[in-house]
């Protein structure tokens, strides 16, 4: 379980969020909503251990994540504005590279690319793919690293309707396996088998 306790984030003289308490269980997906500049990305970075909170703490299974950061990172897949792909390599080559680092996986690179709808683009250099196709390739990588926790900042950016459907199916499958997801999105997330818990970072109480 991923939890926060009294999480507070301040930028300059502005409090983005204050004493935020969350409890996210395996099989759950939380969508963070709020206006631009409200602190959505800041919250995701804190949950991923990439930025410290001004107050409060993040816990994984009751233990603060800063105590064993390497252990926590081994459970985490984070998608930010940088998608982490080598543009001179194809999606297949990128995933083969990551697979060699992660070791044995239940999902092969080829199957992961099929899942996100990139079977026909698997052997095209990423620099020639659209922004949406690159984002789908980045999400395909998550399926081969075995991470339980997916933290996704605007995963549907630049995707067409087919791409959105493929990514939503991929998220659904991850939740089926007992994973958990926290994401931001300006577009609605519609999953077939899991309810999306949405909360506002400002102006509304957050569910726990």
N, C-alpha and C positions, 0 to 999 in steps of 0.2 A: 504494500500500500504506500502510495506517495502522499505525504501530508505536509501542510505548512502550519506554523503556529505564530500568530501575531506578526505576520510578514508585513514589513513597511518599506516603501521605496520612495526616496526623495531625490528630485532632480533640480538643482539650483535652489530656489525658494519655493518650489511647488511639490506638494505631497501627491504622488501619483496614486498610491493606495496605502491604506493604513490598517494595521492589525487584521490582515487577511488570513482566514482559517479555511483550509480546504482538506478534504479527504477523498482521494481518488483510488478506487479499487480496481483490481484486474478485471478486464472485460468492460470497463467504463471509458467513455470519451467525453471530454469537457471542451467546449468551445468558448474561448475568451472573446468577449465583445466589448466595444467601446469606441469612442471617437478617436480620430488620429491624434497622437500625442498623449493618449490617456494612460499609457504604460503597459500596453499588451506585450510588446516585444521585451520590455524590461522584465516583466513577470516570467516570460518563457526562459529568458537567460538565467534568472535566479533559480528557477526550477531545475534547469539543466546544470547548475553549479558553475556557470560561466561568469556570473557576477554575484557579489555578495549583497545581501539585503542590508538596509540601514538598521533595521531591527528585525527580530524574529529569526526563524530557522526553517529549513526544509529537512524533512525526515523520509527515509526509506525503511519500511518495516520497523519503525520506531527508533531508528538510529540516525543522528544527524549526518547528512551526506558529506560534510567536510571532514569527518573523522577518517573515512576510508574513501577518498575521492577516486582512486583508481578502480576500486571495486564497483563504485556507483557508475562510473563512466563505461564500464564493461557491459552494463545493463541498458545503456542509453543510446538512442539514435536521435540526433538533433538536425533539423533542417532549418537553416536561416536564410538570409538573402544570398549567401554564397552556397552554391549547390555541391561543391566538392568533386567536380568532374575534371579530368584532363581532356581538353577540347580536341587535342590531336588524336586521341584514342576513340574507338567506337564505344557505344554502350556496352557491347559484349566484352570488349577488352577492359573497360573500366571495371565492370563487375568481376571479371576474372582476376584482376589485380586485387580488388578488395577481398575477394573470396580467398585468395592465397594468404592474406593477412589474418582473416578471421578463422580459417581452418574449416573443419567439417560443418556443413549446414544442411538442414532438411530441405532447403530450396536451392536448386541450381541456378546459376546466372541466367541460363536460357529460359527456365520456367518463370523466373522473376520478371524478365522482360515481357514474356507473354502476358503475365498477370496485369501489367500496367499498359498493355496495348502497344508494345514496341517491337513485336516480332519482326515486322518488315523493315524496321530501322536499326536492327541489332548490329549491322555491319557497316553503318555509315558513320563517318567521323562526327563527333559531337558538335564540332564547330559549324557543321552544315545543317544541324537540326534546329527546329524552332525553339524559342524559349520554353514553350510548354512541353515539348518533347524532352528537352534537357531536364526539366523539373521532374518529369515522370521517370526518367532514368535514375535520377538521384533518389527518388522514393523506392525504386526497385532495389537499390543497394540495401535498404533497411531489411529486406526480406532474407538476405543471406548472412546478416551479422548476428541474428539470434537475439537482438535487443528486445527486452520486455517493454521498455518505456520509450514511446515515440513522442517527441516534442517538435511540433511542426509550425513554422511561422509562414502563414499564407501559402499552404501547399497547392491551392487551386489557381494561383496566379498564372495568367497567360494560357490556361487550359481551355480547350474547346469542350463541347458537351460530351464527346466521346472520352476525352481525357479525364474529365471530372468523374464520369461513371467508372472508369478504370481505377482511378485513385480511391474512390469511395468503396469499391469492391475490395481493393487491397486493404484498406483500413478495417472493413468488416471482417475479413479473414484473420487479420492480426488480433482483433478483439475476440474472435472465436477461439484463438489459441491461448487466451488468458492474458494478452497484452493490454496495456492501457495507453491512452492517447490524450495529449493536451495540445490544442491547436488554436490558431487565430485564423479567421477567414472573413472577408467581406461578402462572401457568397454563402448561401445556405448549404449545410452539409446534410445530405439525405442518405441514410444508410438503410439497408433492407432489414437487418436483424438486430440492430442496437439503437437505443434511444440516445440522442445527443443532448447532453446537459449543457445548457447555455447560461452564462452569467455575465453581467456587466461589471466591468472593473471599477466604474464610478456610478454613483447614483442609485445603486441597488445592493441589497444584501446578497452576499455570495453563499450558495448552498454548501453544506458540509456533509 
